[in-house]
Amino acid sequence: MLEGGHRFENIAAFVVMMACLSFGLRRVRRERHAAGDAFTFGLAFKHAAVIAALGGLVNALGQYLYIAVIHPAYADHFRAALIAGSKLTPEQAAASQAQLDFIVSPLFRAINQGGTTLLFTLFVGIAYALLFRDRPAAVGAASPRA
């Protein structure tokens, strides 16, 4: 049950992340073109990095609030799933108590999920920056914006 919820959450987050990158970069590109300026890879990546940082912060805050305030029992469910999934004996689980407490803590989950969102969005942001940048006109051809 927990794994199915995580799968849905990951797919939904991926769709939202791609939409935010796409709409954000398209808006900046339109504004730059309206002002008569170019939209370079560097500028596109800079804006993608800002979107990634905001997404990471929002995800981290959301994870922290969910585990600390909204559903505090989630940590116990997650701990049980980790123990069952790794097939730890009760003795091994007891010996790993400190590590498990840290892994299921709101702070670790926030850092883990926020950091993962940041890095993955930066990776996708590089691809989007390549897609949305202005490409140099072919030699001898007229510029499409001229």
DSSP file (Angstrom, degrees, kcal/mol; ACC not computed):
  #  RESIDUE AA STRUCTURE BP1 BP2  ACC     N-H-->O    O-->H-N    N-H-->O    O-->H-N    TCO  KAPPA ALPHA  PHI   PSI    X-CA   Y-CA   Z-CA
    1    1 A M     >        0   0    0      0, 0.0     4,-1.8     0, 0.0     5,-0.1   0.000 360.0 360.0 360.0 -43.4    0.0    0.0    0.0
    2    2 A L  H  >  +     0   0    0      1,-0.2     4,-2.1     2,-0.2     5,-0.2   0.899 360.0  52.1 -64.8 -40.5    2.8    2.4    0.9
    3    3 A E  H  > S+     0   0    0      1,-0.2     4,-2.2     2,-0.2    -1,-0.2   0.888 107.4  52.1 -64.9 -39.2    4.7    1.6   -2.3
    4    4 A G  H  > S+     0   0    0      1,-0.2     4,-2.2     2,-0.2    -1,-0.2   0.889 109.1  50.2 -63.5 -39.8    1.6    2.4   -4.4
    5    5 A G  H  X S+     0   0    0     -4,-1.8     4,-2.4     1,-0.2    -1,-0.2   0.892 110.6  49.5 -64.7 -39.9    1.2    5.7   -2.8
    6    6 A H  H  X S+     0   0    0     -4,-2.1     4,-2.6     2,-0.2    -2,-0.2   0.891 108.8  52.9 -66.1 -38.7    4.8    6.6   -3.4
    7    7 A R  H  X S+     0   0    0     -4,-2.2     4,-2.3     2,-0.2    -2,-0.2   0.939 111.4  45.3 -62.6 -46.7    4.5    5.6   -7.0
    8    8 A F  H  X S+     0   0    0     -4,-2.2     4,-2.6     1,-0.2     5,-0.2   0.918 113.2  51.0 -61.9 -43.4    1.5    7.9   -7.5
    9    9 A E  H  X S+     0   0    0     -4,-2.4     4,-2.5     1,-0.2    -2,-0.2   0.901 110.8  48.7 -61.1 -41.8    3.2   10.7   -5.6
   10   10 A N  H  X S+     0   0    0     -4,-2.6     4,-2.1     2,-0.2    -1,-0.2   0.902 112.5  47.1 -66.7 -41.6    6.3   10.4   -7.8
   11   11 A I  H  X S+     0   0    0     -4,-2.3     4,-2.2     2,-0.2    -2,-0.2   0.929 113.9  47.6 -66.1 -44.6    4.4   10.4  -11.1
   12   12 A A  H  X S+     0   0    0     -4,-2.6     4,-2.4     1,-0.2    -2,-0.2   0.916 112.1  49.6 -62.6 -43.1    2.3   13.4  -10.0
   13   13 A A  H  X S+     0   0    0     -4,-2.5     4,-2.6    -5,-0.2    -1,-0.2   0.884 109.6  52.5 -63.7 -38.1    5.4   15.3   -8.9
   14   14 A F  H  X S+     0   0    0     -4,-2.1     4,-2.3     2,-0.2    -1,-0.2   0.916 110.4  47.1 -63.9 -43.7    7.1   14.5  -12.2
   15   15 A V  H  X S+     0   0    0     -4,-2.2     4,-2.2     2,-0.2    -2,-0.2   0.920 114.0  47.3 -64.3 -44.5    4.2   15.9  -14.2
   16   16 A V  H  X S+     0   0    0     -4,-2.4     4,-2.7     1,-0.2    -2,-0.2   0.915 111.7  51.3 -63.9 -42.6    4.0   19.0  -12.1
   17   17 A M  H  X S+     0   0    0     -4,-2.6     4,-2.3     1,-0.2    -2,-0.2   0.915 111.0  47.0 -61.6 -43.9    7.8   19.5  -12.4
   18   18 A M  H  X S+     0   0    0     -4,-2.3     4,-2.6     1,-0.2    -1,-0.2   0.890 112.8  49.7 -66.7 -38.1    7.7   19.2  -16.1
   19   19 A A  H  X S+     0   0    0     -4,-2.2     4,-2.9     2,-0.2     5,-0.4   0.921 110.7  49.4 -66.2 -43.3    4.7   21.6  -16.4
   20   20 A C  H  X S+     0   0    0     -4,-2.7     4,-2.3     2,-0.2     5,-0.2   0.924 113.9  45.8 -62.1 -44.4    6.4   24.2  -14.2
   21   21 A L  H  X S+     0   0    0     -4,-2.3     4,-2.7    -5,-0.2     5,-0.3   0.945 115.9  46.1 -62.8 -47.3    9.6   24.0  -16.2
   22   22 A S  H  X S+     0   0    0     -4,-2.6     4,-2.3    -5,-0.2     5,-0.2   0.955 117.4  40.7 -62.9 -52.4    7.8   24.2  -19.5
   23   23 A F  H  X S+     0   0    0     -4,-2.9     4,-2.1     1,-0.2    -1,-0.2   0.898 116.9  50.4 -65.1 -39.7    5.4   27.1  -18.6
   24   24 A G  H  X S+     0   0    0     -4,-2.3     4,-2.1    -5,-0.4    -2,-0.2   0.935 113.9  42.6 -64.7 -47.0    8.1   29.0  -16.8
   25   25 A L  H  X S+     0   0    0     -4,-2.7     4,-2.5    -5,-0.2    -2,-0.2   0.875 113.4  52.5 -70.0 -36.4   10.7   28.8  -19.6
   26   26 A R  H  X S+     0   0    0     -4,-2.3     4,-2.5    -5,-0.3    -1,-0.2   0.903 109.4  50.1 -64.2 -39.4    8.1   29.6  -22.3
   27   27 A R  H  X S+     0   0    0     -4,-2.1     4,-2.4    -5,-0.2    -2,-0.2   0.940 112.4  45.7 -64.6 -46.4    7.0   32.6  -20.4
   28   28 A V  H  X S+     0   0    0     -4,-2.1     4,-2.6     1,-0.2    -2,-0.2   0.908 112.5  51.5 -63.8 -40.8   10.5   34.0  -20.0
   29   29 A R  H  X S+     0   0    0     -4,-2.5     4,-2.6     2,-0.2    -1,-0.2   0.923 110.3  49.0 -62.6 -43.2   11.3   33.2  -23.6
   30   30 A R  H  X S+     0   0    0     -4,-2.5     4,-2.5     2,-0.2    -2,-0.2   0.920 112.3  48.5 -60.6 -44.2    8.2   35.1  -24.7
   31   31 A E  H  X S+     0   0    0     -4,-2.4     4,-1.5     2,-0.2    -2,-0.2   0.904 112.2  48.7 -63.9 -41.3    9.1   38.1  -22.5
   32   32 A R  H  <>S+     0   0    0     -4,-2.6     5,-3.1     1,-0.2     4,-0.3   0.927 113.2  46.6 -64.5 -44.3   12.6   38.1  -23.9
   33   33 A H  H ><5S+     0   0    0     -4,-2.6     3,-1.1     1,-0.2    -2,-0.2   0.880 108.7  55.2 -66.9 -37.2   11.5   38.0  -27.5
   34   34 A A  H 3<5S+     0   0    0     -4,-2.5    -1,-0.2     1,-0.3    -2,-0.2   0.843 109.6  47.8 -63.2 -32.1    8.9   40.7  -26.9
   35   35 A A  T 3<5S-     0   0    0     -4,-1.5    -1,-0.3    -5,-0.2    -2,-0.2   0.489 121.1-111.9 -85.4  -3.1   11.7   42.9  -25.6
   36   36 A G  T < 5S+     0   0    0     -3,-1.1     2,-0.2    -4,-0.3    -3,-0.2   0.643  75.0 130.8  83.2  15.4   13.8   42.0  -28.7
   37   37 A D      < -     0   0    0     -5,-3.1    -1,-0.3    -6,-0.2     2,-0.1  -0.664  57.7-111.5-102.2 157.8   16.3   40.0  -26.6
   38   38 A A        -     0   0    0     -2,-0.2     2,-0.6    -3,-0.1    -1,-0.1  -0.455  15.0-137.6 -82.6 158.1   17.7   36.5  -27.3
   39   39 A F        -     0   0    0     -2,-0.1    95,-3.1    93,-0.1   -10,-0.1  -0.872  31.9-171.3-117.6  94.1   16.9   33.5  -25.0
   40   40 A T     >  -     0   0    0     -2,-0.6     4,-2.5    93,-0.2     5,-0.2  -0.262  37.0-108.0 -84.9 168.0   20.2   31.7  -24.7
   41   41 A F  H  > S+     0   0    0      2,-0.2     4,-3.1     1,-0.2     5,-0.2   0.916 119.5  53.1 -60.0 -44.0   21.0   28.3  -23.1
   42   42 A G  H  > S+     0   0    0      1,-0.2     4,-2.2     2,-0.2    -1,-0.2   0.910 111.3  44.8 -60.2 -43.9   22.7   30.0  -20.1
   43   43 A L  H  > S+     0   0    0      2,-0.2     4,-2.1     1,-0.2    -1,-0.2   0.906 113.7  50.3 -67.1 -41.6   19.7   32.2  -19.5
   44   44 A A  H  X S+     0   0    0     -4,-2.5     4,-2.3     1,-0.2    -2,-0.2   0.920 112.1  47.4 -62.3 -43.6   17.3   29.2  -19.9
   45   45 A F  H  X S+     0   0    0     -4,-3.1     4,-2.7     2,-0.2    -2,-0.2   0.885 108.3  55.4 -67.0 -37.2   19.4   27.1  -17.5
   46   46 A K  H  X S+     0   0    0     -4,-2.2     4,-1.8    -5,-0.2    -1,-0.2   0.931 111.6  43.5 -60.1 -44.7   19.5   29.9  -15.0
   47   47 A H  H  X S+     0   0    0     -4,-2.1     4,-2.3     2,-0.2    -1,-0.2   0.875 112.3  52.9 -69.0 -36.8   15.7   30.1  -14.9
   48   48 A A  H  X S+     0   0    0     -4,-2.3     4,-2.6     1,-0.2    -2,-0.2   0.889 107.8  52.4 -63.5 -37.8   15.4   26.3  -14.8
   49   49 A A  H  X S+     0   0    0     -4,-2.7     4,-2.5     2,-0.2    -2,-0.2   0.886 108.7  49.5 -65.8 -38.1   17.7   26.3  -11.8
   50   50 A V  H  X S+     0   0    0     -4,-1.8     4,-2.5     2,-0.2    -2,-0.2   0.927 112.2  47.8 -64.8 -44.3   15.5   28.9  -10.0
   51   51 A I  H  X S+     0   0    0     -4,-2.3     4,-2.5     1,-0.2    -2,-0.2   0.906 112.4  50.1 -62.3 -41.2   12.5   26.8  -10.8
   52   52 A A  H  X S+     0   0    0     -4,-2.6     4,-2.6     2,-0.2    -2,-0.2   0.910 110.3  49.4 -63.8 -42.5   14.3   23.7   -9.5
   53   53 A A  H  X S+     0   0    0     -4,-2.5     4,-2.3     2,-0.2    -2,-0.2   0.919 112.5  47.2 -64.0 -43.2   15.3   25.4   -6.3
   54   54 A L  H  X S+     0   0    0     -4,-2.5     4,-2.6     2,-0.2    -2,-0.2   0.912 112.6  50.0 -63.9 -41.9   11.8   26.6   -5.7
   55   55 A G  H  X S+     0   0    0     -4,-2.5     4,-2.6     2,-0.2    -2,-0.2   0.903 110.4  49.9 -62.7 -41.7   10.4   23.1   -6.4
   56   56 A G  H  X S+     0   0    0     -4,-2.6     4,-2.6     2,-0.2    -2,-0.2   0.909 112.4  47.3 -63.3 -42.3   13.0   21.5   -4.0
   57   57 A L  H  X S+     0   0    0     -4,-2.3     4,-2.7     2,-0.2     5,-0.2   0.918 112.9  48.1 -65.3 -43.5   12.1   23.9   -1.3
   58   58 A V  H  X S+     0   0    0     -4,-2.6     4,-2.6     2,-0.2    -2,-0.2   0.926 114.1  46.9 -63.3 -44.2    8.3   23.4   -1.7
   59   59 A N  H  X S+     0   0    0     -4,-2.6     4,-2.8     2,-0.2     5,-0.2   0.919 112.6  49.5 -64.5 -43.0    8.7   19.7   -1.8
   60   60 A A  H  X S+     0   0    0     -4,-2.6     4,-2.5     2,-0.2    -2,-0.2   0.935 113.4  45.9 -61.4 -46.4   11.0   19.7    1.3
   61   61 A L  H  X S+     0   0    0     -4,-2.7     4,-2.7     1,-0.2     5,-0.2   0.915 113.2  50.3 -63.1 -42.8    8.5   21.9    3.2
   62   62 A G  H  X S+     0   0    0     -4,-2.6     4,-2.5    -5,-0.2    -2,-0.2   0.914 111.4  47.9 -61.5 -44.2    5.6   19.8    2.1
   63   63 A Q  H  X S+     0   0    0     -4,-2.8     4,-2.4     2,-0.2     5,-0.3   0.922 112.7  48.9 -63.0 -44.0    7.3   16.6    3.2
   64   64 A Y  H  X S+     0   0    0     -4,-2.5     4,-2.9    -5,-0.2     5,-0.4   0.946 114.0  45.0 -62.1 -48.2    8.3   18.0    6.6
   65   65 A L  H  X>S+     0   0    0     -4,-2.7     4,-2.3     1,-0.2     5,-2.3   0.887 112.1  52.8 -64.4 -38.5    4.8   19.3    7.3
   66   66 A Y  I  <>S+     0   0    0     -4,-2.5     5,-3.5    -5,-0.2    -1,-0.2   0.941 118.0  35.1 -62.3 -47.3    3.2   16.1    6.1
   67   67 A I  I  <5S+     0   0    0     -4,-2.4     8,-0.3     3,-0.2    -2,-0.2   0.872 125.5  39.3 -78.3 -36.8    5.3   13.9    8.4
   68   68 A A  I  <5S+     0   0    0     -4,-2.9    -3,-0.2    -5,-0.3    -2,-0.2   0.842 135.6   6.2 -83.0 -33.7    5.5   16.3   11.4
   69   69 A V  I  <5S+     0   0    0     -4,-2.3    -3,-0.2    -5,-0.4    -4,-0.1   0.801 126.8  42.6-118.5 -52.6    2.0   17.7   11.4
   70   70 A I  I   <S+     0   0    0     -5,-2.3    -3,-0.2     1,-0.2    -4,-0.2   0.930 130.6   8.1 -72.7 -47.6   -0.5   16.2    9.0
   71   71 A H    > < +     0   0    0     -5,-3.5     3,-2.1    -6,-0.3     4,-0.3  -0.583  63.0 166.9-137.8  72.5    0.3   12.5    9.4
   72   72 A P  T >  S+     0   0    0      0, 0.0     3,-0.9     0, 0.0     4,-0.4   0.762  76.1  66.0 -60.8 -25.0    2.8   11.8   12.2
   73   73 A A  T 3> S+     0   0    0      1,-0.2     4,-1.9     2,-0.2     3,-0.4   0.623  78.8  85.3 -72.2 -10.5    2.0    8.1   12.1
   74   74 A Y  H <> S+     0   0    0     -3,-2.1     4,-3.1     1,-0.2     5,-0.2   0.881  82.1  59.2 -57.3 -38.7    3.6    7.9    8.7
   75   75 A A  H <> S+     0   0    0     -3,-0.9     4,-2.6    -4,-0.3    -1,-0.2   0.901 105.7  47.9 -59.0 -41.3    7.0    7.5   10.2
   76   76 A D  H  > S+     0   0    0     -4,-0.4     4,-2.3    -3,-0.4    -1,-0.2   0.906 113.3  47.6 -66.7 -41.0    5.9    4.3   12.0
   77   77 A H  H  X S+     0   0    0     -4,-1.9     4,-2.3     2,-0.2    -2,-0.2   0.915 113.7  47.7 -63.6 -42.9    4.4    3.0    8.7
   78   78 A F  H  X S+     0   0    0     -4,-3.1     4,-2.4     2,-0.2    -2,-0.2   0.901 110.7  51.4 -66.3 -41.0    7.5    3.9    6.8
   79   79 A R  H  X S+     0   0    0     -4,-2.6     4,-2.5    -5,-0.2    -2,-0.2   0.932 110.7  48.7 -60.4 -46.4    9.7    2.2    9.5
   80   80 A A  H  X S+     0   0    0     -4,-2.3     4,-2.7     1,-0.2     5,-0.2   0.899 111.3  50.1 -61.4 -41.3    7.7   -1.0    9.3
   81   81 A A  H  X S+     0   0    0     -4,-2.3     4,-2.7     2,-0.2    -1,-0.2   0.890 110.7  49.5 -65.1 -39.0    7.9   -1.0    5.5
   82   82 A L  H  X S+     0   0    0     -4,-2.4     4,-2.0     2,-0.2    -2,-0.2   0.925 112.9  46.2 -64.7 -44.3   11.7   -0.5    5.7
   83   83 A I  H  X>S+     0   0    0     -4,-2.5     5,-1.8     2,-0.2     4,-0.6   0.924 116.6  44.5 -64.5 -44.8   12.1   -3.3    8.2
   84   84 A A  H ><5S+     0   0    0     -4,-2.7     3,-0.6    -5,-0.2    -2,-0.2   0.908 114.0  49.9 -66.2 -41.9    9.8   -5.7    6.2
   85   85 A G  H 3<5S+     0   0    0     -4,-2.7    -1,-0.2     1,-0.2    -2,-0.2   0.833 115.2  42.1 -68.1 -32.3   11.4   -4.7    2.9
   86   86 A S  H 3<5S-     0   0    0     -4,-2.0    -1,-0.2    -5,-0.2    -2,-0.2   0.476 105.2-129.9 -93.2  -1.8   14.9   -5.3    4.1
   87   87 A K  T <<5 +     0   0    0     -4,-0.6     2,-0.2    -3,-0.6    -3,-0.2   0.870  40.1 177.9  57.4  41.9   13.9   -8.5    6.0
   88   88 A L      < -     0   0    0     -5,-1.8    -1,-0.2    -6,-0.2    -2,-0.0  -0.529  26.8-126.9 -74.8 139.8   15.6   -7.4    9.2
   89   89 A T     >  -     0   0    0     -2,-0.2     4,-2.8     1,-0.1     5,-0.2  -0.417  31.7-103.4 -74.2 162.1   15.3   -9.7   12.2
   90   90 A P  H  > S+     0   0    0      0, 0.0     4,-2.2     0, 0.0     5,-0.1   0.864 124.5  51.9 -56.9 -34.7   13.9   -8.1   15.4
   91   91 A E  H  > S+     0   0    0      2,-0.2     4,-2.2     1,-0.2     5,-0.2   0.916 110.7  46.5 -67.6 -42.8   17.5   -8.0   16.8
   92   92 A Q  H  > S+     0   0    0      2,-0.2     4,-1.6     1,-0.2    -1,-0.2   0.893 112.0  51.1 -66.2 -39.6   18.8   -6.3   13.7
   93   93 A A  H  < S+     0   0    0     -4,-2.8    -2,-0.2     1,-0.2    -1,-0.2   0.905 110.4  49.1 -63.7 -41.2   16.0   -3.8   13.7
   94   94 A A  H >< S+     0   0    0     -4,-2.2     3,-1.1    -5,-0.2     4,-0.2   0.892 111.0  49.9 -65.2 -38.7   16.7   -3.0   17.4
   95   95 A A  H 3< S+     0   0    0     -4,-2.2     3,-0.3     1,-0.2    -1,-0.2   0.784 113.1  47.3 -69.3 -26.7   20.4   -2.6   16.6
   96   96 A S  T 3X S+     0   0    0     -4,-1.6     4,-2.8     1,-0.2     5,-0.3   0.231  77.8 113.9 -97.1  13.3   19.5   -0.2   13.7
   97   97 A Q  H <> S+     0   0    0     -3,-1.1     4,-2.8     1,-0.2     5,-0.2   0.878  74.8  49.6 -54.8 -45.5   17.0    1.8   15.8
   98   98 A A  H  > S+     0   0    0     -3,-0.3     4,-1.9    -4,-0.2    -1,-0.2   0.916 113.7  45.5 -63.6 -43.6   19.0    5.1   15.7
   99   99 A Q  H  > S+     0   0    0      2,-0.2     4,-2.6     1,-0.2    -2,-0.2   0.911 113.9  49.2 -66.0 -42.0   19.5    4.9   11.9
  100  100 A L  H  X S+     0   0    0     -4,-2.8     4,-2.2     1,-0.2    -2,-0.2   0.905 108.3  53.8 -64.0 -41.0   15.9    4.1   11.4
  101  101 A D  H  < S+     0   0    0     -4,-2.8     4,-0.4    -5,-0.3    -1,-0.2   0.906 112.2  45.2 -58.8 -41.1   14.8    6.9   13.6
  102  102 A F  H >< S+     0   0    0     -4,-1.9     3,-1.0     1,-0.2     6,-0.4   0.922 111.4  51.6 -68.4 -44.2   16.9    9.3   11.5
  103  103 A I  H 3< S+     0   0    0     -4,-2.6    -2,-0.2     1,-0.3    -1,-0.2   0.846 115.0  41.4 -64.4 -35.2   15.7    7.9    8.2
  104  104 A V  T 3< S+     0   0    0     -4,-2.2    -1,-0.3    -5,-0.2    -2,-0.2   0.423  90.4 115.9 -93.8   2.1   12.0    8.3    9.0
  105  105 A S  S <> S-     0   0    0     -3,-1.0     4,-2.4    -4,-0.4     5,-0.2  -0.358  75.1-121.0 -70.1 150.8   12.4   11.7   10.7
  106  106 A P  H  > S+     0   0    0      0, 0.0     4,-2.3     0, 0.0     5,-0.2   0.880 111.7  53.5 -58.5 -38.4   10.6   14.7    9.2
  107  107 A L  H  > S+     0   0    0      2,-0.2     4,-2.5     1,-0.2     5,-0.2   0.938 110.8  44.3 -65.0 -46.7   13.9   16.5    8.7
  108  108 A F  H  > S+     0   0    0     -6,-0.4     4,-3.2     1,-0.2     5,-0.2   0.922 114.0  49.9 -64.5 -43.1   15.7   13.7    6.8
  109  109 A R  H  X S+     0   0    0     -4,-2.4     4,-2.8     2,-0.2     5,-0.3   0.900 111.7  49.4 -62.1 -39.5   12.6   13.1    4.7
  110  110 A A  H  X S+     0   0    0     -4,-2.3     4,-2.6    -5,-0.2     5,-0.3   0.939 114.8  43.3 -64.3 -47.2   12.4   16.8    3.8
  111  111 A I  H  X S+     0   0    0     -4,-2.5     4,-2.5     2,-0.2     5,-0.3   0.924 116.9  47.7 -64.0 -44.3   16.1   17.0    3.0
  112  112 A N  H  X S+     0   0    0     -4,-3.2     4,-2.2    -5,-0.2    -2,-0.2   0.949 118.4  38.0 -63.1 -51.4   16.0   13.7    1.0
  113  113 A Q  H  X S+     0   0    0     -4,-2.8     4,-2.4    -5,-0.2    -2,-0.2   0.901 118.5  48.5 -71.0 -41.0   12.9   14.6   -1.0
  114  114 A G  H  X S+     0   0    0     -4,-2.6     4,-2.4    -5,-0.3    -2,-0.2   0.916 114.0  46.9 -64.5 -42.6   13.7   18.2   -1.5
  115  115 A G  H  X S+     0   0    0     -4,-2.5     4,-2.6    -5,-0.3     5,-0.2   0.899 112.0  50.0 -65.6 -41.5   17.3   17.4   -2.6
  116  116 A T  H  X S+     0   0    0     -4,-2.2     4,-2.6    -5,-0.3     5,-0.3   0.917 111.6  48.9 -63.0 -43.2   16.1   14.7   -5.0
  117  117 A T  H  X S+     0   0    0     -4,-2.4     4,-2.5     2,-0.2     5,-0.2   0.932 111.6  49.9 -61.2 -45.9   13.5   17.1   -6.5
  118  118 A L  H  X S+     0   0    0     -4,-2.4     4,-2.1     2,-0.2    -2,-0.2   0.947 114.6  42.5 -58.3 -51.5   16.2   19.8   -6.9
  119  119 A L  H  X S+     0   0    0     -4,-2.6     4,-2.1     2,-0.2    -2,-0.2   0.918 116.4  46.5 -66.2 -43.9   18.7   17.5   -8.6
  120  120 A F  H  X S+     0   0    0     -4,-2.6     4,-2.5    -5,-0.2     5,-0.2   0.906 113.0  49.6 -66.7 -39.8   16.2   15.7  -10.9
  121  121 A T  H  X S+     0   0    0     -4,-2.5     4,-2.6    -5,-0.3    -1,-0.2   0.871 109.2  52.6 -67.5 -35.8   14.6   19.0  -11.9
  122  122 A L  H  X S+     0   0    0     -4,-2.1     4,-1.7    -5,-0.2    -1,-0.2   0.915 109.3  50.2 -62.3 -41.7   18.1   20.5  -12.7
  123  123 A F  H  X S+     0   0    0     -4,-2.1     4,-1.3     1,-0.2     3,-0.3   0.946 115.1  41.3 -61.7 -49.2   18.7   17.5  -14.9
  124  124 A V  H  X S+     0   0    0     -4,-2.5     4,-2.5     1,-0.2    -1,-0.2   0.849 109.5  61.8 -67.0 -32.9   15.5   17.9  -16.8
  125  125 A G  H  X S+     0   0    0     -4,-2.6     4,-2.7     1,-0.2    -1,-0.2   0.836  98.5  55.8 -61.7 -34.2   16.1   21.7  -16.8
  126  126 A I  H  X S+     0   0    0     -4,-1.7     4,-2.0    -3,-0.3    -1,-0.2   0.935 109.3  46.4 -63.0 -45.3   19.2   21.2  -18.8
  127  127 A A  H  X S+     0   0    0     -4,-1.3     4,-1.9     1,-0.2    -2,-0.2   0.921 114.0  47.9 -63.1 -42.9   17.2   19.3  -21.5
  128  128 A Y  H  X S+     0   0    0     -4,-2.5     4,-2.9     1,-0.2     5,-0.2   0.886 108.2  54.8 -65.5 -38.3   14.5   22.0  -21.4
  129  129 A A  H  X S+     0   0    0     -4,-2.7     4,-1.3     1,-0.2    -1,-0.2   0.893 109.0  48.7 -61.8 -38.6   17.1   24.7  -21.7
  130  130 A L  H  < S+     0   0    0     -4,-2.0    -1,-0.2     1,-0.2    -2,-0.2   0.882 114.7  45.7 -66.7 -37.6   18.5   23.0  -24.8
  131  131 A L  H  < S+     0   0    0     -4,-1.9    -2,-0.2     1,-0.2    -1,-0.2   0.894 118.2  39.7 -71.9 -40.2   14.9   22.8  -26.2
  132  132 A F  H  < S+     0   0    0     -4,-2.9    -1,-0.2    -5,-0.1    -2,-0.2   0.577  90.3 106.4 -91.4 -10.1   13.8   26.3  -25.5
  133  133 A R  S  < S-     0   0    0     -4,-1.3     2,-0.4    -5,-0.2   -93,-0.2  -0.240  80.4-101.0 -67.7 158.1   17.0   28.2  -26.3
  134  134 A D        -     0   0    0    -95,-3.1   -93,-0.2     1,-0.0    -1,-0.1  -0.660  37.3-140.4 -76.2 131.3   17.2   30.3  -29.4
  135  135 A R        -     0   0    0     -2,-0.4     3,-0.1   -95,-0.1     2,-0.0  -0.733  23.8-103.4 -93.3 143.1   19.2   28.4  -32.1
  136  136 A P        -     0   0    0      0, 0.0     3,-0.1     0, 0.0    -1,-0.1  -0.372  41.3-108.3 -64.1 142.3   21.6   30.3  -34.2
  137  137 A A        -     0   0    0      1,-0.1     3,-0.1     4,-0.1     6,-0.1  -0.372  40.4 -96.4 -68.2 148.8   20.3   31.0  -37.7
  138  138 A A    >   -     0   0    0      4,-0.2     3,-2.2     1,-0.1    -1,-0.1  -0.321  52.8 -84.8 -63.9 150.0   21.9   29.0  -40.5
  139  139 A V  T 3  S+     0   0    0      1,-0.3    -1,-0.1    -3,-0.1     3,-0.1  -0.358 115.6   8.9 -60.0 127.0   24.7   30.8  -42.4
  140  140 A G  T 3  S+     0   0    0      1,-0.3    -1,-0.3    -2,-0.1     2,-0.3   0.295 103.7 115.7  86.4  -9.8   23.3   33.0  -45.1
  141  141 A A  S <  S-     0   0    0     -3,-2.2    -1,-0.3     1,-0.1     2,-0.2  -0.655  70.9-109.6 -93.0 150.4   19.7   32.5  -43.9
  142  142 A A        -     0   0    0     -2,-0.3    -4,-0.2    -3,-0.1    -1,-0.1  -0.502  36.7-105.9 -74.8 144.6   17.5   35.3  -42.6
  143  143 A S    >   -     0   0    0     -2,-0.2     3,-1.4     1,-0.1    -1,-0.1  -0.474  21.1-131.7 -68.7 139.2   16.8   35.3  -38.9
  144  144 A P  T 3  S+     0   0    0      0, 0.0    -1,-0.1     0, 0.0    -2,-0.0   0.708 107.5  46.1 -67.6 -17.3   13.1   34.3  -38.2
  145  145 A R  T 3         0   0    0      1,-0.2    -2,-0.1  -109,-0.0    -3,-0.0   0.338 360.0 360.0-104.4   6.0   12.8   37.3  -35.9
  146  146 A A    <         0   0    0     -3,-1.4    -1,-0.2     0, 0.0    -3,-0.0   0.479 360.0 360.0 -80.8 360.0   14.3   39.9  -38.2
